[in-house]
Amino acid sequence: MTRRILSLLIVGILTIILLYLSRFWVFDLWARTGLFGIAELRPDGGLLARWLRGTPLAPFELLIWACGVFIILTWAQKLSDKIAKR
């Protein structure tokens, strides 16, 4: 039971992080100065678009985000499987 709750908590945190990296973040939960005073973590999300701005990869931001999410979730599943075997 606690393993399931911990897994759901980790998936929830991972989902929030991946959503914040995307253009789909719609929440303004902290001040314009940035989360914990870090100016790069502005409340409007879209970090990947900001990182790719000015590069030839900028038009492919959504595709890069989707591939990255797939890879991260695959790694998380493999890690979860390894931990569950123990």
Secondary structure per residue as TSV (DSSP state, phi and psi in degrees):
chain	resnum	aa	ss	phi	psi
A	1	M	-	360.0	-46.8
A	2	T	H	-68.8	-30.3
A	3	R	H	-64.2	-40.0
A	4	R	H	-66.7	-42.1
A	5	I	H	-64.7	-42.8
A	6	L	H	-63.1	-41.6
A	7	S	H	-62.9	-43.3
A	8	L	H	-64.4	-37.9
A	9	L	H	-64.6	-44.1
A	10	I	H	-64.5	-42.7
A	11	V	H	-63.5	-39.5
A	12	G	H	-63.2	-44.2
A	13	I	H	-64.9	-42.7
A	14	L	H	-63.0	-39.3
A	15	T	H	-63.6	-43.3
A	16	I	H	-63.2	-42.3
A	17	I	H	-63.7	-46.6
A	18	L	H	-66.1	-36.5
A	19	L	H	-66.5	-38.1
A	20	Y	H	-65.2	-34.6
A	21	L	H	-69.8	-23.3
A	22	S	S	-88.3	176.6
A	23	R	T	-80.8	-3.4
A	24	F	T	-90.8	3.6
A	25	W	-	-71.6	121.5
A	26	V	-	-117.2	1.5
A	27	F	-	-97.3	139.3
A	28	D	-	-112.4	87.9
A	29	L	-	-97.7	-11.4
A	30	W	S	-141.2	173.7
A	31	A	-	-70.5	164.0
A	32	R	T	-63.5	-18.9
A	33	T	T	-71.1	-14.4
A	34	G	-	110.6	157.9
A	35	L	G	-68.9	127.8
A	36	F	G	56.6	26.6
A	37	G	G	81.4	4.9
A	38	I	-	-87.9	112.2
A	39	A	T	-63.5	-27.2
A	40	E	T	-72.5	-18.8
A	41	L	S	-98.9	65.8
A	42	R	-	-71.0	159.8
A	43	P	T	-74.2	-9.0
A	44	D	T	-91.1	0.6
A	45	G	-	67.2	-153.4
A	46	G	-	69.1	36.5
A	47	L	H	-63.4	-40.1
A	48	L	H	-61.9	-41.9
A	49	A	H	-63.2	-38.2
A	50	R	H	-67.6	-38.9
A	51	W	H	-68.2	-33.6
A	52	L	H	-89.3	-9.4
A	53	R	T	-57.7	130.8
A	54	G	T	87.6	0.0
A	55	T	S	-107.1	163.4
A	56	P	T	-68.4	-11.6
A	57	L	T	-87.4	-5.5
A	58	A	G	-56.3	-39.8
A	59	P	G	-66.1	-17.5
A	60	F	G	-102.3	24.2
A	61	E	H	-59.1	-44.5
A	62	L	H	-67.5	-39.4
A	63	L	H	-65.8	-41.9
A	64	I	H	-64.3	-41.5
A	65	W	H	-62.9	-45.0
A	66	A	H	-63.5	-43.0
A	67	C	H	-65.1	-40.3
A	68	G	H	-63.7	-41.8
A	69	V	H	-62.7	-43.1
A	70	F	H	-59.8	-44.9
A	71	I	H	-65.6	-44.9
A	72	I	H	-63.9	-42.3
A	73	L	H	-68.9	-33.2
A	74	T	H	-64.3	-46.2
A	75	W	H	-62.0	-40.7
A	76	A	H	-64.1	-39.1
A	77	Q	H	-66.4	-41.9
A	78	K	H	-64.0	-41.3
A	79	L	H	-64.1	-41.4
A	80	S	H	-63.8	-40.3
A	81	D	H	-64.2	-40.5
A	82	K	H	-65.4	-39.9
A	83	I	H	-69.1	-37.5
A	84	A	H	-68.7	-26.8
A	85	K	H	-67.9	-27.9
A	86	R	-	-71.9	360.0
